[in-house]
């Protein structure tokens, strides 16, 4: 559900101080607006258009035919195949869709073409309004090198570094000594942390530049790079600005975005706890806000934009311009929640030529808001992207006080590897920061997505970390904390619940007149044990069940563990309700309650409890044998000579050739999925055999290379299929 929840729960205070921060609805400014995006942001924009009485048009790729934004729009147009380059990034296809639907304006959302000057020019040439800044602002701020050099002239402080267009690797390496180590490589045309790399030592710079250029070229079509000094204990603080076509520019306070992983934001909040903790925090907020407005004024900016700054935790009164995002930000809801301002509505009205009626003195920050990004990924496996089908979904938390959910999820939705892994955002507002974090924690514990792996458990651990709770944040905190995180594992209660569920399924599906088909263990004398092999995380589990009846009450044993008494009760939602079944298993008087999803084959069980979820599936004989064989130690090496893709995706680079001698740890190839590149390395020394080429699509766990240690036969491994549940 996309619940805007605007104004915020503090709407009375905001409205009284702002004199009505959102324009009153009246005659629609545009008859039809096309939303050139997908996912939760498309749904969010469509919702505001509907509230404003404006007809919405969705565009979608063939992979998104069943997507939620397609269903929620008034009209939808297919614009091409799954690949973004042939659909969401196709300027011609989107303009054709505008003409076919008579759309007068385009809202670009974020990502894709939202900051593309050629797109804005093409729309202008076609007589279609672009809901964003002018082409000059896009050109200047879209180039990080040019933008840094430009804002300096407006008196905005910038991070020391080397930012000149056209520098090759040799020139960057020569200039790095003056920049100093550690340093940061950044793509000039980039955003979202893609292509950014920290370099600690001079000897690591050449190879890292090669990787950074490849990622930049793939993601942005431009491999221009520049270098910046790495700021110690950095805080990432950004300022939301609004500007109309008449020279009026205001800011709506700042957002703290320091909780990042690989330069990608994970949790954002407004206002910044750093500034709130300073005795002169209001003065710093005014200074950084004015610097952001000056940056916007320097390019005659119009619409909604964000100016991002690095702030030293040790010196909060010092801040440095990083970049300006000339679009709506993913984290814009936290600003909306504390100001009561609908940013999308203002984007529409400014694009239609209306002046800002909100003055700087009208902007009042009320309470605190925190946003958590829900990703389809597996944090325990290095945050590898996850694909699958949404089997069950419960977003009812959006009805609770102070909670907003921006999502595009629906039951049956296929999460594919073609697009960004962010699938939803959960946002909480509170009178103070502690209340907002408590509400967010509770909302995440009740936000149920089954069928695809998510980072919800990780998000709960993160927002309950002592340093996060105390507001001691910086952009390296997540990387420091990750090694110590203890993710919950599948344990006896889940294996027992799955075994009893499977036994019930076998009993209920048996022919009623055939006692030979029953699995209830009945025989003369003592009950016969019934066994099933289950796979969760790690080694498989053998569960032995002894007891009569349908299996809801029995004696159970997991592997060689103790014999325990267990009962199972499954509660189904009413036939007319769209609820999720609940499974309660009691093991030796210990009660566990799960939200439950079962696949069509009824051999794969998904459990959700308090933000944690897992999959337990029944293994057949062949699967058990394969697992046993995979666990047999290999002679001569403890490491697996087979290199497997950790995720489904596309091979973007093959670094070595067949027959090359490689060393353990050497990069062999790179796989990209959901906008993330993962480099695969050799696990042992030996001769490499590559079984894929650049451009190939691969599945999770597919063998992509094999290392033949010295002294072994150099025979190509023909098993490129792997053993993936995603195959």
C-alpha positions in Angstrom: 0.0 0.0 0.0 1.2 3.5 -0.8 -0.1 5.6 2.1 1.2 9.1 1.8 0.1 10.1 5.3 0.5 13.8 4.5 0.3 16.0 6.5 2.2 14.1 9.1 0.8 13.1 12.5 1.9 16.6 13.6 -0.3 18.2 10.9 -2.1 20.5 13.3 1.2 22.2 14.4 2.6 22.3 10.8 -0.6 23.7 9.3 -0.9 26.4 12.0 2.7 27.5 11.5 2.9 27.2 7.7 -0.5 28.7 6.9 -1.3 25.7 4.7 1.9 24.2 3.3 0.2 22.3 0.5 -1.8 24.1 -2.2 -5.5 23.5 -2.1 -6.9 21.2 -4.7 -8.8 22.9 -7.5 -8.9 22.8 -11.2 -6.3 20.2 -12.4 -3.2 21.9 -13.7 -2.7 19.1 -16.3 -5.3 16.7 -17.6 -2.9 13.8 -18.0 0.6 13.1 -16.6 2.8 10.2 -17.6 4.9 8.6 -14.9 8.2 7.5 -16.5 9.2 5.1 -13.8 8.2 1.9 -12.0 8.0 0.3 -8.6 7.1 2.1 -5.4 8.0 5.6 -6.7 5.6 5.2 -9.6 2.8 4.2 -7.2 3.6 7.1 -4.9 3.4 9.7 -7.7 0.2 8.1 -9.1 -1.4 8.5 -5.7 -0.8 12.2 -5.5 -1.9 12.7 -9.1 -5.2 11.0 -8.2 -5.6 13.2 -5.1 -5.1 16.2 -7.4 -7.7 15.0 -9.9 -5.1 14.4 -12.6 -5.3 11.4 -14.9 -2.2 9.2 -14.7 -0.4 7.1 -17.3 2.0 4.3 -16.3 4.7 2.8 -18.6 6.0 -0.7 -18.1 8.4 -3.2 -19.6 7.3 -6.7 -20.6 8.7 -7.9 -17.3 6.4 -5.5 -15.4 3.1 -6.4 -17.1 1.7 -7.5 -13.8 3.2 -4.8 -11.7 1.2 -2.7 -9.2 1.9 0.7 -10.7 0.4 -0.7 -14.0 -2.8 -1.6 -12.1 -3.1 1.7 -10.2 -2.7 4.1 -13.1 -5.6 5.2 -15.2 -3.9 4.0 -18.3 -0.8 1.9 -18.9 1.5 1.5 -22.0 4.1 -1.2 -22.6 7.3 0.4 -23.8 9.6 -2.5 -24.5 11.4 -5.6 -23.2 12.7 -6.3 -19.7 16.1 -4.7 -20.2 15.9 -1.1 -18.9 18.0 0.1 -21.9 15.2 -1.0 -24.2 12.2 0.2 -22.1 12.5 2.6 -19.1 15.7 4.2 -20.6 14.2 4.5 -24.1 13.5 8.2 -24.7 11.7 7.5 -28.0 9.5 4.9 -26.4 8.4 7.2 -23.6 7.7 10.1 -25.9 5.6 7.8 -28.1 3.7 6.8 -25.1 3.0 10.4 -24.2 1.7 11.1 -27.7 -0.5 8.0 -27.7 -2.1 8.9 -24.4 -2.1 12.7 -24.9 0.0 13.2 -21.7 0.9 16.9 -21.3 3.6 16.3 -18.7 6.0 13.7 -17.5 7.0 12.9 -13.9 10.4 11.1 -14.0 10.5 9.7 -10.4 14.1 8.9 -9.5 16.7 6.9 -11.3 16.3 6.0 -15.0 15.9 9.2 -17.0 15.1 11.6 -14.1 18.4 13.5 -14.5 19.0 13.0 -18.2 19.3 16.3 -20.1 18.7 14.6 -23.4 15.3 13.4 -22.1 14.4 16.9 -20.9 15.4 18.4 -24.3 13.4 15.7 -26.2 10.3 16.4 -24.1 10.6 20.1 -24.6 11.0 19.6 -28.4 7.8 17.5 -28.3 5.9 20.2 -26.4 5.7 18.0 -23.2 6.4 19.5 -19.8 9.3 17.8 -17.8 8.6 17.9 -14.1 12.2 18.7 -13.2 14.7 21.5 -13.5 15.9 23.1 -16.8 18.4 21.5 -19.1 21.3 23.8 -17.9 20.8 22.8 -14.3 20.7 19.1 -15.3 23.9 19.5 -17.3 25.8 21.4 -14.6 24.7 19.3 -11.6 24.6 16.0 -13.5 28.4 16.2 -13.9 30.1 16.0 -10.5 33.3 17.6 -11.7 31.5 20.5 -13.3 29.1 20.9 -10.4 31.9 21.1 -7.8 33.8 23.7 -9.8 30.5 25.6 -10.4 29.2 25.9 -6.8 32.6 27.1 -5.6 31.8 30.3 -7.4 28.6 30.6 -5.4 30.6 30.4 -2.1 29.6 26.8 -1.4 32.5 24.8 0.3 33.7 21.6 -1.5 35.8 18.6 -0.5 39.5 18.8 -1.5 40.4 16.7 -4.5 41.1 16.6 -8.2 38.0 17.2 -10.4 38.9 17.9 -14.0 37.2 16.5 -17.1 39.0 14.1 -19.4 41.7 12.8 -17.0 43.0 9.3 -17.9 44.1 6.7 -15.4 47.7 7.8 -15.5 46.8 11.4 -14.8 44.6 10.5 -11.9 47.3 8.3 -10.4 49.8 11.1 -10.7 47.4 13.6 -9.0 46.5 11.2 -6.2 49.6 11.9 -4.2 48.5 15.5 -3.8 44.9 14.5 -2.9 46.3 12.1 -0.2 45.2 8.7 1.0 42.8 7.3 1.9 40.9 8.7 -1.1 37.6 8.2 -2.9 37.1 7.4 -6.6 33.8 8.8 -7.8 32.2 8.7 -11.3 31.4 12.2 -12.6 28.0 11.2 -14.1 27.1 8.8 -11.2 24.7 8.6 -8.3 23.5 6.2 -5.7 27.0 5.2 -4.7 27.6 3.2 -7.9 31.2 3.2 -9.1 32.5 4.8 -5.9 35.5 3.1 -4.4 37.7 3.7 -1.4 41.4 3.4 -2.0 43.6 3.1 1.1 47.0 2.5 -0.6 48.7 3.9 -3.8 49.4 0.4 -5.1 45.6 -0.4 -5.1 44.7 2.6 -7.2 45.4 1.4 -10.8 43.3 -1.8 -10.6 40.5 0.0 -8.7 40.3 2.7 -11.4 39.8 0.0 -14.0 36.8 -1.4 -12.1 35.4 2.0 -11.4 35.5 3.0 -15.0 33.7 -0.2 -16.1 30.9 0.3 -13.5 30.5 3.9 -14.4 30.4 3.2 -18.2 27.8 0.4 -17.6 25.6 2.4 -15.2 25.8 5.9 -16.7 27.2 5.6 -20.1 30.2 7.8 -19.0 33.4 6.5 -17.5 34.8 9.9 -16.4 36.2 9.7 -12.9 37.5 12.1 -10.3 39.2 11.8 -6.8 38.3 13.3 -3.4 39.9 13.2 -0.1 38.2 10.7 2.2 36.7 12.6 5.2 37.2 10.8 8.5 34.1 10.0 10.6 31.9 11.5 7.8 28.2 12.2 8.2 26.1 12.3 5.1 23.6 15.2 5.5 21.4 16.5 2.7 19.1 19.4 2.3 15.8 19.4 0.5 15.1 22.5 -1.6 12.1 23.7 -3.5 12.3 26.4 -6.2 9.8 28.0 -8.5 10.1 29.7 -11.9 10.1 33.1 -10.3 13.4 32.9 -8.4 11.9 31.8 -5.1 14.1 29.2 -3.4 13.5 27.7 0.1 14.8 24.6 2.0 12.8 22.2 4.0 15.5 21.2 6.5 18.0 18.5 6.4 18.0 14.7 6.3 20.6 12.4 7.9 21.6 9.7 5.5 24.8 8.4 7.2 23.7 4.8 7.6 25.0 3.4 4.3 26.4 0.2 2.9 28.7 0.5 -0.1 27.7 4.1 -0.4 24.0 3.1 -0.8 21.7 4.6 1.8 19.8 2.1 4.1 18.2 4.2 6.8 17.5 7.9 6.6 15.9 10.3 9.0 14.9 13.9 9.5 16.0 16.1 11.1 19.7 15.2 11.7 20.5 14.0 15.2 23.9 15.5 14.8 22.5 19.0 14.4 19.9 18.4 17.0 22.7 17.5 19.5 24.6 20.8 19.0 24.0 23.8 21.2 24.2 25.9 18.0 22.3 23.3 15.9 19.7 25.8 14.7 22.4 28.2 13.4 24.3 25.3 11.6 20.9 24.2 10.1 20.4 27.7 8.8 23.9 27.9 7.3 23.8 24.6 5.6 20.3 25.3 4.3 21.4 28.6 2.9 24.4 26.9 1.2 22.0 24.5 -0.4 19.7 27.3 -1.6 22.8 29.1 -3.0 23.8 26.0 -4.9 20.2 25.8 -6.4 20.2 29.5 -7.2 23.5 29.2 -9.0 21.8 27.1 -11.8 18.4 28.8 -11.7 17.0 25.6 -10.3 13.2 24.9 -10.4 11.2 22.1 -8.7 12.3 19.7 -6.0 16.0 18.9 -5.5 18.5 17.8 -2.9 21.9 19.2 -2.1 24.2 16.6 -0.4 26.9 17.5 2.0 29.7 15.7 3.9 29.9 16.8 7.5 32.7 15.8 9.9 31.3 14.3 13.0 34.2 16.0 14.9 33.4 19.4 13.5 29.7 19.7 12.7 30.0 23.4 11.8 32.2 22.4 8.8 30.3 20.9 5.8 31.4 20.2 2.2 29.3 20.0 -1.0 29.2 16.6 -2.6 26.6 16.8 -5.3 23.1 18.0 -6.2 20.4 15.5 -7.1 18.2 17.2 -9.6 15.2 15.1 -8.8 13.0 13.7 -6.0 15.0 11.5 -3.6 14.2 8.0 -2.3 14.1 9.4 1.2 11.8 12.3 0.5 9.0 10.8 2.8 10.9 11.7 6.0 10.9 15.4 5.0 7.2 15.2 4.2 6.5 13.6 7.5 8.2 16.3 9.6 7.0 19.3 7.5 3.6 18.2 6.2 4.6 19.2 2.7 3.7 17.0 -0.2 6.8 17.4 -2.4 5.2 15.6 -5.5 2.3 18.0 -5.4 4.6 20.9 -5.4 6.6 19.4 -8.3 3.4 19.3 -10.3 2.3 22.8 -9.5 5.7 24.4 -10.1 6.0 22.5 -13.4 2.6 24.1 -14.3 3.9 27.5 -13.6 2.5 28.2 -10.2 4.6 30.3 -7.7 5.7 29.0 -4.3 3.3 30.2 -1.7 5.5 28.8 1.1 8.1 31.1 2.6 11.2 30.0 4.4 9.8 31.2 7.7 6.7 29.0 7.2 8.8 25.8 7.3 8.7 24.2 10.7 10.2 20.8 11.5 7.8 18.9 13.8 8.8 15.7 15.5 11.1 13.1 13.9 10.8 10.7 11.1 12.9 7.6 10.1 12.8 5.6 6.9 14.1 2.0 6.3 14.6 0.7 2.8 13.3 -2.9 2.3 15.5 -4.7 -0.2 15.1 -8.1 -1.9 18.4 -9.4 -0.8 20.1 -11.8 1.6 22.2 -9.9 4.1 23.7 -13.1 5.4 25.1 -13.9 2.0 26.9 -10.6 1.5 23.6 -8.8 0.6 23.3 -10.7 -2.6 20.1 -9.7 -4.5 17.2 -12.1 -4.2 14.5 -13.0 -6.8 11.3 -14.9 -6.4 7.5 -14.6 -6.2 5.7 -12.7 -3.4 3.7 -15.5 -2.0 2.2 -13.7 0.9 2.1 -10.0 1.9 0.9 -8.0 4.9 1.3 -4.2 4.8 -1.5 -3.5 7.3 1.1 -1.6 9.5 0.4 1.4 7.3 -2.8 1.9 9.2 -1.1 2.3 12.5 -0.4 5.8 14.0 2.7 7.5 12.6 3.4 4.7 10.0 3.7 5.1 6.3 4.5 2.5 3.7 5.6 3.3 0.2 5.5 0.0 -1.8 4.7 -1.6 -5.1 4.3 -5.1 -3.7 1.3 -7.3 -4.4 0.7 -11.0 -4.0 2.0 -13.0 -7.0 4.5 -10.3 -8.0 7.7 -11.6 -9.6 10.8 -10.0 -8.3 13.2 -10.2 -11.2 17.0 -9.4 -11.5 16.4 -6.7 -14.1 15.9 -3.8 -11.7 16.9 -2.2 -8.4 16.4 -4.6 -5.4 14.6 -2.0 -3.3 11.0 -3.1 -3.1 9.5 -0.9 -0.4 10.1 1.7 2.2 8.7 1.8 5.8 8.6 5.2 7.4 7.8 6.1 11.0 7.1 9.5 12.7 7.2 10.3 16.4 7.2 13.3 18.7 10.9 12.5 19.2 13.6 10.4 17.7 13.3 7.5 20.2 9.5 7.2 19.6 10.0 7.2 15.8 12.7 4.5 16.1 10.4 2.4 18.4 7.5 2.7 16.0 9.7 1.8 13.0 11.0 -1.3 14.8 7.4 -2.4 15.6 6.3 -1.8 12.1 9.2 -3.8 10.6 8.4 -6.7 13.0 4.9 -6.8 11.5 5.7 -6.1 7.9 5.4 -9.5 6.2 6.9 -10.4 2.8 7.1 -14.1 2.1 8.4 -15.8 -1.0 11.5 -13.6 -1.5 14.4 -13.0 0.9 14.5 -9.5 2.4 16.7 -7.4 4.7 14.0 -6.8 7.3 15.7 -8.7 10.1 18.9 -6.8 9.4 17.1 -3.5 9.5 15.7 -4.2 12.9 19.2 -5.1 14.2 20.5 -1.9 12.7 18.0 0.5 14.2 18.4 -1.1 17.6 22.2 -0.9 17.6 23.4 1.2 20.7 25.3 3.6 18.5 22.4 4.2 16.2 20.0 4.7 19.1 22.4 7.2 20.5 22.7 9.1 17.2 26.4 8.2 16.9 26.4 7.8 13.1 28.8 7.9 10.3 29.0 6.5 6.8 31.3 3.6 7.8 29.2 2.4 10.8 27.5 -0.4 8.9 30.7 -1.8 7.5 32.2 -1.8 11.0 29.2 -3.5 12.7 28.5 -6.2 10.0 31.1 -8.7 11.2 29.6 -8.9 14.6 25.9 -9.3 13.6 24.4 -12.6 14.5 21.6 -13.5 12.1 19.0 -15.9 13.3 19.3 -19.4 11.9 16.7 -22.1 11.1 16.4 -24.2 14.3 14.4 -27.1 15.6 11.0 -25.4 15.9 11.0 -24.5 12.2 12.1 -28.0 11.2 9.5 -29.5 13.4 6.7 -27.2 12.1 7.6 -28.0 8.5 7.7 -31.8 9.2 4.3 -31.7 10.8 2.9 -29.5 8.0 4.2 -31.9 5.4 2.8 -34.9 7.2 -0.6 -33.3 7.4 -0.4 -32.5 3.7 0.4 -36.2 2.9 -2.4 -37.4 5.1 -5.0 -35.0 3.8 -4.1 -35.8 0.1 -4.2 -39.6 0.6 -7.1 -41.5 -1.0 -9.7 -41.9 1.8 -10.3 -45.6 1.1 -6.6 -46.5 0.8 -4.9 -47.2 4.2 -1.7 -47.9 2.3 -1.4 -44.3 1.2 -1.7 -42.9 4.8 1.3 -41.5 6.6 0.0 -41.5 10.2 2.3 -44.2 11.5 -0.6 -46.6 12.4 0.2 -50.2 12.8 -0.5 -53.0 15.3 1.5 -52.4 18.4 3.8 -49.4 18.7 3.5 -46.5 16.2 5.9 -46.6 13.3 8.4 -43.7 13.0 8.0 -41.5 9.9 11.0 -39.6 8.6 11.5 -36.6 6.3 14.7 -34.8 5.2 14.4 -31.0 5.3 16.7 -28.2 4.0 16.9 -24.8 5.6 20.2 -23.0 6.2 23.3 -25.0 6.4 23.2 -28.9 6.6 20.0 -30.7 6.0 18.0 -32.0 8.9 16.4 -35.4 9.4 13.2 -35.2 11.3 11.6 -38.3 12.8 7.9 -38.1 13.8 6.2 -40.7 15.9 2.5 -40.5 16.6 -1.0 -41.3 15.2 -3.5 -39.1 13.6 -2.9 -36.3 11.2 0.4 -35.3 12.7 -0.7 -32.3 14.7 0.5 -33.9 17.9 3.5 -36.2 17.9 6.9 -37.0 19.4 9.6 -35.6 17.2 13.4 -35.8 16.9 15.6 -33.5 14.8 18.8 -35.4 13.7 20.3 -37.0 16.9 18.7 -34.5 19.2 16.4 -35.2 22.1 12.9 -36.7 21.6 10.4 -33.9 22.2 6.6 -33.5 22.3 5.2 -31.2 19.7 1.8 -30.0 18.6 0.8 -27.9 15.6 -2.1 -25.7 14.9 -2.7 -23.9 11.6 -5.2 -21.0 11.5 -6.5 -20.0 8.1 -7.9 -16.5 7.4 -11.7 -16.3 6.7 -12.6 -17.2 3.2 -13.6 -13.7 2.3 -10.5 -12.1 3.8 -7.1 -11.6 2.2 -5.1 -12.7 5.3 -2.1 -14.9 5.9 -2.3 -18.3 7.6 -0.7 -18.6 11.0 1.1 -21.6 12.2 1.6 -22.2 15.9 3.9 -25.0 17.0 4.4 -25.9 20.7 7.6 -27.8 21.4 8.0 -29.0 25.0 5.6 -26.2 26.1 7.6 -23.5 24.2 5.3 -21.6 21.9 6.3 -20.3 18.4 3.9 -18.4 16.2 4.7 -17.9 12.5 3.0 -16.2 9.5 3.0 -19.0 6.9 3.3 -19.4 3.1 3.3 -22.7 1.2 4.3 -23.2 -2.4 2.0 -24.8 -4.9 3.9 -28.1 -4.6 3.3 -27.9 -0.8 6.9 -28.9 -0.1 8.4 -25.5 0.5 7.4 -23.7 3.7 8.1 -20.0 4.4 8.0 -18.8 8.0 7.9 -15.2 9.3 8.3 -14.2 12.9 9.1 -10.7 14.1 10.8 -9.5 11.0 12.8 -12.7 10.5 11.9 -15.1 7.7 13.2 -18.4 6.4 12.4 -21.2 4.0 12.3 -24.9 4.9 11.8 -27.3 2.0 11.3 -31.1 1.7 14.2 -32.8 0.0 13.8 -35.8 -2.2 16.3 -38.6 -2.5 18.3 -37.1 -5.3 18.6 -33.8 -3.6 19.8 -35.5 -0.4 22.4 -37.5 -2.3 23.6 -34.3 -4.0 24.0 -32.5 -0.7 25.9 -35.5 0.8 28.3 -35.6 -2.2 28.8 -31.8 -2.0 29.9 -32.1 1.6 32.5 -34.8 1.0 36.0 -33.2 1.5 38.0 -32.9 -1.7 41.5 -34.4 -1.8 44.4 -31.9 -1.9 42.3 -28.8 -1.2 39.8 -27.7 1.4 38.5 -25.0 -0.9 35.9 -25.6 -3.6 37.6 -25.3 -7.1 34.2 -24.5 -8.6 33.4 -20.8 -8.8 29.7 -20.1 -8.6 27.7 -17.0 -9.2 26.2 -15.8 -5.9 23.2 -14.3 -7.6 21.2 -14.4 -10.8 22.5 -11.7 -13.2 24.6 -10.8 -16.3 28.3 -11.5 -16.8 29.7 -8.0 -17.4 33.4 -8.7 -17.6 35.7 -11.8 -17.9 39.1 -10.8 -16.7 41.1 -14.0 -17.5 41.2 -16.5 -20.3 40.9 -20.3 -20.5 44.1 -21.9 -19.5 45.5 -19.0 -17.5 47.3 -19.7 -14.3 45.6 -17.9 -11.4 46.2 -17.4 -7.7 43.7 -17.7 -4.9 42.0 -14.3 -4.5 42.6 -13.2 -8.1 39.5 -11.7 -9.8 38.2 -13.9 -12.6 35.0 -12.2 -13.8 32.2 -9.8 -12.7 28.5 -10.5 -12.5 25.9 -7.7 -12.3 22.3 -7.9 -11.1 19.9 -5.4 -9.6 22.4 -2.6 -10.3 25.1 -4.2 -8.2 28.4 -5.7 -9.6 30.0 -8.6 -7.8 33.5 -9.7 -8.5 34.2 -13.4 -8.4 37.6 -14.6 -7.4 39.6 -17.8 -7.5 39.4 -19.9 -4.4 42.6 -21.9 -5.1 45.8 -21.6 -7.1 45.7 -23.4 -10.5 44.6 -23.3 -14.1 41.3 -21.7 -14.8 38.5 -22.9 -17.1 35.8 -20.2 -17.8 32.4 -21.5 -18.7 30.7 -18.2 -19.5 31.4 -15.1 -21.6 30.5 -11.4 -21.2 26.8 -10.8 -21.8 25.7 -14.3 -20.6 22.8 -14.6 -18.2 23.6 -16.8 -15.2 21.5 -18.3 -12.4 22.3 -18.2 -8.7 24.9 -20.9 -7.8 25.6 -21.6 -11.5 29.2 -22.7 -12.0 31.0 -20.0 -14.0 34.6 -21.1 -13.7 36.6 -24.1 -12.4 40.1 -24.0 -11.0 42.2 -27.1 -11.7 45.0 -27.2 -9.0 48.5 -28.0 -10.1 48.9 -31.7 -10.7 45.2 -32.4 -11.5 43.7 -33.2 -14.9 42.7 -30.0 -16.8 39.3 -31.2 -17.7 36.5 -28.7 -18.4 33.7 -29.0 -15.9 30.5 -29.5 -17.8 28.2 -28.9 -14.8 27.3 -25.3 -15.4 23.7 -25.7 -14.1 24.4 -25.6 -10.4 21.9 -26.5 -7.8 20.0 -23.3 -7.4 16.4 -23.1 -6.0 16.1 -20.1 -8.4 16.8 -22.2 -11.5 
